[in-house]
Amino acid sequence: MPRPLRPLGFLLLCALLALAPGRVAAQAVEGGESDWVEYRDAYRQMIWFEKYSKPKQFLLSHYRVRPRDKNASLDGLRLTLNSKAGTLNLALDPLGRAVFPFSKAAYDDNAALTLNRKAGQFRFEGWISIATRADGVYEAADLRLACEQLLAYLRYVGDSGVGGRSCVGVQFSYAHNDGEAEVRLRRADHGQTALPAREGPAFPGDVVGKLRVFVYRFAAMPEGGQVVTRNTPLAIAALLE
């Protein structure tokens, strides 16, 4: 279901799960099939979100390294920026995401982003997700707005797959062995309902699907309520149907 686009001369891929209801939608910008990518290419991908002028306060932008098959492990994976000035290791989170270093010097030097793995095992991508909160308390109205912001961004970059779709919920993802993970709906009357956990991927198209995920559908609670998490999720993704 990812659909490749080419705005401004670089490859922009918006990863949407367009078929199965109740699954997650995300946005990706995909690079080549090698163990390295030119910094300039990555910069052109990532600057697209930075220049986006519409509301995006609930969104996060990362540069992501994503396995192409389930045998390509993230364990020990290192993403490194190599330039004439030296090397910079970019910390990857458990989902392979890193904060992208915007650097004029690296751009002018035409530095390279490299992986310590064989070519073709991973994708180089820009990735958009919904921001997490340290206190674990999410206003239902804010989650609706976050989903709408993500959908608006996908429309902005020209993804034809979002036509006619709307935001129906969000998904919270945790490590598979996080037995303490919990997501509850807190209604305006202070009554609470625990969301059931299930196994699945954090984002659409991910080949690693053994995460502990909780799906919150907006129809399950009026806008005046809250979603409360016990631990901070690895990621929050939008559900578009």
C-alpha positions as a Markdown table, in Angstrom:
| # | Residue | x | y | z |
|---|---|---|---|---|
| 1 | Met | 0.0 | 0.0 | 0.0 |
| 2 | Pro | 2.9 | 2.5 | 0.1 |
| 3 | Arg | 2.6 | 4.8 | -2.9 |
| 4 | Pro | 5.7 | 6.4 | -4.3 |
| 5 | Leu | 5.7 | 10.1 | -5.2 |
| 6 | Arg | 8.4 | 12.4 | -6.6 |
| 7 | Pro | 7.8 | 16.0 | -5.5 |
| 8 | Leu | 10.7 | 18.5 | -5.9 |
| 9 | Gly | 12.8 | 15.8 | -7.6 |
| 10 | Phe | 13.2 | 13.4 | -4.7 |
| 11 | Leu | 11.3 | 10.2 | -3.9 |
| 12 | Leu | 8.5 | 10.7 | -1.4 |
| 13 | Leu | 6.7 | 7.6 | -0.2 |
| 14 | Cys | 3.6 | 7.9 | 1.9 |
| 15 | Ala | 3.1 | 4.6 | 3.7 |
| 16 | Leu | -0.6 | 4.1 | 4.4 |
| 17 | Leu | -2.5 | 1.0 | 5.3 |
| 18 | Ala | -5.4 | 1.5 | 2.9 |
| 19 | Leu | -7.0 | -2.0 | 2.9 |
| 20 | Ala | -7.6 | -3.5 | 6.3 |
| 21 | Pro | -9.9 | -1.5 | 8.8 |
| 22 | Gly | -8.5 | -0.8 | 12.2 |
| 23 | Arg | -4.9 | -0.7 | 11.2 |
| 24 | Val | -2.4 | 2.2 | 11.4 |
| 25 | Ala | -1.4 | 4.8 | 8.9 |
| 26 | Ala | 2.0 | 6.5 | 8.8 |
| 27 | Gln | 4.0 | 8.5 | 6.3 |
| 28 | Ala | 7.4 | 7.6 | 5.0 |
| 29 | Val | 10.0 | 8.8 | 2.6 |
| 30 | Glu | 12.0 | 5.9 | 1.2 |
| 31 | Gly | 15.6 | 5.9 | 0.0 |
| 32 | Gly | 17.7 | 3.4 | -2.0 |
| 33 | Glu | 18.4 | -0.2 | -1.5 |
| 34 | Ser | 22.0 | 0.0 | -0.2 |
| 35 | Asp | 23.8 | 0.2 | 3.1 |
| 36 | Trp | 24.4 | 4.0 | 2.7 |
| 37 | Val | 22.6 | 7.1 | 1.4 |
| 38 | Glu | 23.9 | 10.5 | 0.4 |
| 39 | Tyr | 23.3 | 13.1 | 3.2 |
| 40 | Arg | 22.0 | 15.5 | 0.6 |
| 41 | Asp | 19.3 | 13.1 | -0.5 |
| 42 | Ala | 18.2 | 12.5 | 3.1 |
| 43 | Tyr | 18.3 | 16.2 | 3.8 |
| 44 | Arg | 15.9 | 16.9 | 0.9 |
| 45 | Gln | 13.6 | 14.3 | 2.2 |
| 46 | Met | 13.6 | 15.6 | 5.8 |
| 47 | Ile | 13.4 | 19.3 | 5.0 |
| 48 | Trp | 10.0 | 18.7 | 3.4 |
| 49 | Phe | 8.4 | 18.4 | 6.9 |
| 50 | Glu | 10.5 | 21.2 | 8.3 |
| 51 | Lys | 9.1 | 23.6 | 5.7 |
| 52 | Tyr | 5.5 | 22.5 | 6.2 |
| 53 | Ser | 3.8 | 25.6 | 7.6 |
| 54 | Lys | 0.4 | 24.2 | 8.7 |
| 55 | Pro | -0.2 | 23.0 | 12.3 |
| 56 | Lys | 2.0 | 20.1 | 13.3 |
| 57 | Gln | 2.5 | 20.5 | 17.0 |
| 58 | Phe | 1.3 | 17.0 | 17.7 |
| 59 | Leu | 3.6 | 15.4 | 15.1 |
| 60 | Leu | 7.1 | 14.0 | 15.2 |
| 61 | Ser | 9.5 | 13.7 | 12.3 |
| 62 | His | 12.3 | 11.1 | 12.4 |
| 63 | Tyr | 14.8 | 9.6 | 10.0 |
| 64 | Arg | 14.1 | 5.9 | 10.1 |
| 65 | Val | 16.0 | 2.7 | 9.3 |
| 66 | Arg | 13.4 | -0.1 | 8.7 |
| 67 | Pro | 14.1 | -3.8 | 8.1 |
| 68 | Arg | 13.1 | -5.1 | 4.7 |
| 69 | Asp | 12.4 | -8.6 | 6.0 |
| 70 | Lys | 11.8 | -10.2 | 9.5 |
| 71 | Asn | 15.3 | -11.6 | 9.6 |
| 72 | Ala | 17.0 | -8.2 | 9.5 |
| 73 | Ser | 17.4 | -7.4 | 13.2 |
| 74 | Leu | 17.8 | -3.9 | 14.7 |
| 75 | Asp | 20.0 | -5.3 | 17.4 |
| 76 | Gly | 23.4 | -3.7 | 17.2 |
| 77 | Leu | 22.4 | -1.6 | 14.2 |
| 78 | Arg | 24.3 | 1.7 | 13.9 |
| 79 | Leu | 23.5 | 4.7 | 11.7 |
| 80 | Thr | 26.5 | 6.9 | 11.2 |
| 81 | Leu | 27.0 | 10.3 | 9.5 |
| 82 | Asn | 30.4 | 10.3 | 7.8 |
| 83 | Ser | 31.9 | 13.6 | 6.6 |
| 84 | Lys | 35.3 | 15.2 | 6.2 |
| 85 | Ala | 34.9 | 16.6 | 9.7 |
| 86 | Gly | 34.6 | 13.1 | 11.2 |
| 87 | Thr | 31.8 | 10.7 | 12.1 |
| 88 | Leu | 28.7 | 11.1 | 14.1 |
| 89 | Asn | 26.7 | 8.1 | 15.4 |
| 90 | Leu | 23.0 | 8.8 | 15.3 |
| 91 | Ala | 21.1 | 7.0 | 18.2 |
| 92 | Leu | 18.3 | 4.8 | 17.0 |
| 93 | Asp | 15.3 | 4.0 | 19.1 |
| 94 | Pro | 13.8 | 0.5 | 19.3 |
| 95 | Leu | 11.8 | 1.2 | 16.1 |
| 96 | Gly | 14.9 | 2.3 | 14.2 |
| 97 | Arg | 14.2 | 6.1 | 14.3 |
| 98 | Ala | 16.8 | 8.8 | 14.8 |
| 99 | Val | 16.7 | 12.6 | 15.2 |
| 100 | Phe | 17.9 | 13.9 | 11.9 |
| 101 | Pro | 21.0 | 16.3 | 12.1 |
| 102 | Phe | 20.4 | 19.3 | 9.9 |
| 103 | Ser | 23.9 | 20.4 | 9.0 |
| 104 | Lys | 25.0 | 22.9 | 6.2 |
| 105 | Ala | 28.5 | 21.6 | 6.6 |
| 106 | Ala | 27.5 | 18.0 | 6.0 |
| 107 | Tyr | 25.3 | 19.1 | 3.0 |
| 108 | Asp | 28.2 | 21.1 | 1.5 |
| 109 | Asp | 30.6 | 18.2 | 2.1 |
| 110 | Asn | 28.1 | 15.7 | 0.5 |
| 111 | Ala | 28.5 | 13.4 | 3.6 |
| 112 | Ala | 27.1 | 9.9 | 3.7 |
| 113 | Leu | 24.8 | 8.1 | 6.1 |
| 114 | Thr | 26.0 | 4.6 | 6.5 |
| 115 | Leu | 24.8 | 1.4 | 8.2 |
| 116 | Asn | 26.9 | -1.4 | 9.7 |
| 117 | Arg | 25.0 | -4.0 | 7.8 |
| 118 | Lys | 24.9 | -5.6 | 4.4 |
| 119 | Ala | 23.3 | -3.6 | 1.5 |
| 120 | Gly | 19.6 | -4.1 | 0.9 |
| 121 | Gln | 18.6 | -5.3 | 4.4 |
| 122 | Phe | 17.1 | -2.0 | 5.4 |
| 123 | Arg | 15.2 | 1.0 | 4.1 |
| 124 | Phe | 16.3 | 4.6 | 4.7 |
| 125 | Glu | 13.1 | 6.6 | 5.3 |
| 126 | Gly | 11.7 | 9.8 | 6.8 |
| 127 | Trp | 8.9 | 8.9 | 9.2 |
| 128 | Ile | 6.0 | 10.9 | 10.7 |
| 129 | Ser | 4.2 | 9.8 | 13.9 |
| 130 | Ile | 2.2 | 11.3 | 16.7 |
| 131 | Ala | 4.1 | 12.7 | 19.7 |
| 132 | Thr | 4.1 | 10.9 | 23.0 |
| 133 | Arg | 3.6 | 12.6 | 26.4 |
| 134 | Ala | 5.9 | 11.9 | 29.4 |
| 135 | Asp | 2.9 | 12.2 | 31.8 |
| 136 | Gly | 0.9 | 9.5 | 29.9 |
| 137 | Val | -2.3 | 11.6 | 29.8 |
| 138 | Tyr | -3.7 | 12.4 | 26.4 |
| 139 | Glu | -6.8 | 14.5 | 25.9 |
| 140 | Ala | -9.2 | 12.7 | 23.5 |
| 141 | Ala | -9.6 | 15.9 | 21.6 |
| 142 | Asp | -5.9 | 16.3 | 21.2 |
| 143 | Leu | -5.5 | 12.8 | 19.8 |
| 144 | Arg | -8.2 | 13.5 | 17.3 |
| 145 | Leu | -6.4 | 16.7 | 16.3 |
| 146 | Ala | -3.1 | 14.9 | 16.0 |
| 147 | Cys | -4.6 | 12.4 | 13.7 |
| 148 | Glu | -6.1 | 15.2 | 11.6 |
| 149 | Gln | -2.7 | 16.9 | 11.4 |
| 150 | Leu | -1.1 | 13.7 | 10.1 |
| 151 | Leu | -3.8 | 13.2 | 7.6 |
| 152 | Ala | -3.5 | 16.8 | 6.4 |
| 153 | Tyr | 0.2 | 16.4 | 6.0 |
| 154 | Leu | -0.3 | 13.3 | 3.9 |
| 155 | Arg | -2.7 | 15.3 | 1.7 |
| 156 | Tyr | -0.2 | 18.1 | 1.5 |
| 157 | Val | 2.5 | 15.8 | 0.1 |
| 158 | Gly | 0.1 | 14.5 | -2.5 |
| 159 | Asp | -0.7 | 10.9 | -1.4 |
| 160 | Ser | -3.6 | 9.8 | -3.6 |
| 161 | Gly | -4.4 | 7.0 | -1.1 |
| 162 | Val | -5.9 | 9.3 | 1.5 |
| 163 | Gly | -8.7 | 10.6 | -0.7 |
| 164 | Gly | -12.0 | 10.0 | 1.0 |
| 165 | Arg | -10.4 | 8.7 | 4.2 |
| 166 | Ser | -10.8 | 10.1 | 7.7 |
| 167 | Cys | -9.3 | 9.7 | 11.1 |
| 168 | Val | -11.0 | 7.0 | 13.2 |
| 169 | Gly | -8.4 | 6.4 | 16.0 |
| 170 | Val | -4.9 | 5.9 | 17.1 |
| 171 | Gln | -2.6 | 3.0 | 18.1 |
| 172 | Phe | -0.2 | 2.9 | 21.0 |
| 173 | Ser | 2.8 | 0.5 | 20.6 |
| 174 | Tyr | 5.0 | -1.1 | 23.2 |
| 175 | Ala | 7.7 | -3.7 | 23.4 |
| 176 | His | 6.4 | -7.2 | 23.2 |
| 177 | Asn | 7.7 | -8.1 | 26.6 |
| 178 | Asp | 6.4 | -4.9 | 28.3 |
| 179 | Gly | 4.0 | -6.7 | 30.6 |
| 180 | Glu | 3.3 | -3.4 | 32.6 |
| 181 | Ala | 2.0 | -1.6 | 29.5 |
| 182 | Glu | -1.6 | -0.4 | 30.0 |
| 183 | Val | -3.9 | 2.0 | 28.1 |
| 184 | Arg | -7.1 | 3.1 | 29.7 |
| 185 | Leu | -10.0 | 5.3 | 28.6 |
| 186 | Arg | -11.0 | 7.8 | 31.3 |
| 187 | Arg | -14.4 | 9.3 | 30.8 |
| 188 | Ala | -15.6 | 12.7 | 31.9 |
| 189 | Asp | -17.4 | 11.0 | 34.8 |
| 190 | His | -14.0 | 9.5 | 35.9 |
| 191 | Gly | -15.1 | 6.0 | 35.0 |
| 192 | Gln | -12.3 | 4.0 | 33.3 |
| 193 | Thr | -12.1 | 1.2 | 30.7 |
| 194 | Ala | -8.9 | -0.7 | 29.9 |
| 195 | Leu | -8.1 | -1.2 | 26.2 |
| 196 | Pro | -7.3 | -4.8 | 25.3 |
| 197 | Ala | -3.7 | -5.6 | 24.2 |
| 198 | Arg | -2.9 | -7.4 | 21.0 |
| 199 | Glu | 0.1 | -8.3 | 18.9 |
| 200 | Gly | 1.0 | -6.3 | 15.8 |
| 201 | Pro | 3.4 | -3.9 | 14.0 |
| 202 | Ala | 4.0 | -0.3 | 15.2 |
| 203 | Phe | 3.5 | 1.1 | 11.7 |
| 204 | Pro | 2.0 | -0.1 | 8.4 |
| 205 | Gly | 4.3 | -2.1 | 6.2 |
| 206 | Asp | 6.6 | -3.1 | 9.1 |
| 207 | Val | 7.7 | -6.7 | 8.8 |
| 208 | Val | 8.4 | -6.8 | 12.5 |
| 209 | Gly | 5.0 | -7.3 | 14.0 |
| 210 | Lys | 5.5 | -8.7 | 17.4 |
| 211 | Leu | 4.8 | -5.6 | 19.4 |
| 212 | Arg | 2.2 | -5.1 | 22.2 |
| 213 | Val | -0.3 | -2.7 | 20.7 |
| 214 | Phe | -3.5 | -0.9 | 22.0 |
| 215 | Val | -6.0 | 0.5 | 19.6 |
| 216 | Tyr | -8.2 | 3.5 | 20.6 |
| 217 | Arg | -11.1 | 4.3 | 18.3 |
| 218 | Phe | -12.5 | 7.7 | 18.7 |
| 219 | Ala | -16.1 | 6.4 | 18.6 |
| 220 | Ala | -15.4 | 4.6 | 21.9 |
| 221 | Met | -15.4 | 7.8 | 23.9 |
| 222 | Pro | -16.7 | 11.4 | 23.6 |
| 223 | Glu | -14.1 | 14.2 | 23.0 |
| 224 | Gly | -14.3 | 15.3 | 26.7 |
| 225 | Gly | -12.4 | 12.2 | 27.9 |
| 226 | Gln | -8.8 | 11.2 | 28.2 |
| 227 | Val | -6.5 | 8.3 | 27.3 |
| 228 | Val | -4.1 | 7.4 | 30.1 |
| 229 | Thr | -1.1 | 5.2 | 29.6 |
| 230 | Arg | 0.9 | 3.5 | 32.4 |
| 231 | Asn | 4.2 | 3.6 | 30.5 |
| 232 | Thr | 5.4 | 5.8 | 27.6 |
| 233 | Pro | 4.7 | 4.0 | 24.3 |
| 234 | Leu | 7.3 | 3.4 | 21.7 |
| 235 | Ala | 5.1 | 5.1 | 19.2 |
| 236 | Ile | 1.6 | 6.4 | 18.5 |
| 237 | Ala | 0.3 | 6.0 | 14.9 |
| 238 | Ala | -2.9 | 7.2 | 13.3 |
| 239 | Leu | -5.8 | 5.0 | 12.0 |
| 240 | Leu | -7.2 | 6.2 | 8.7 |
| 241 | Glu | -10.2 | 4.6 | 7.1 |
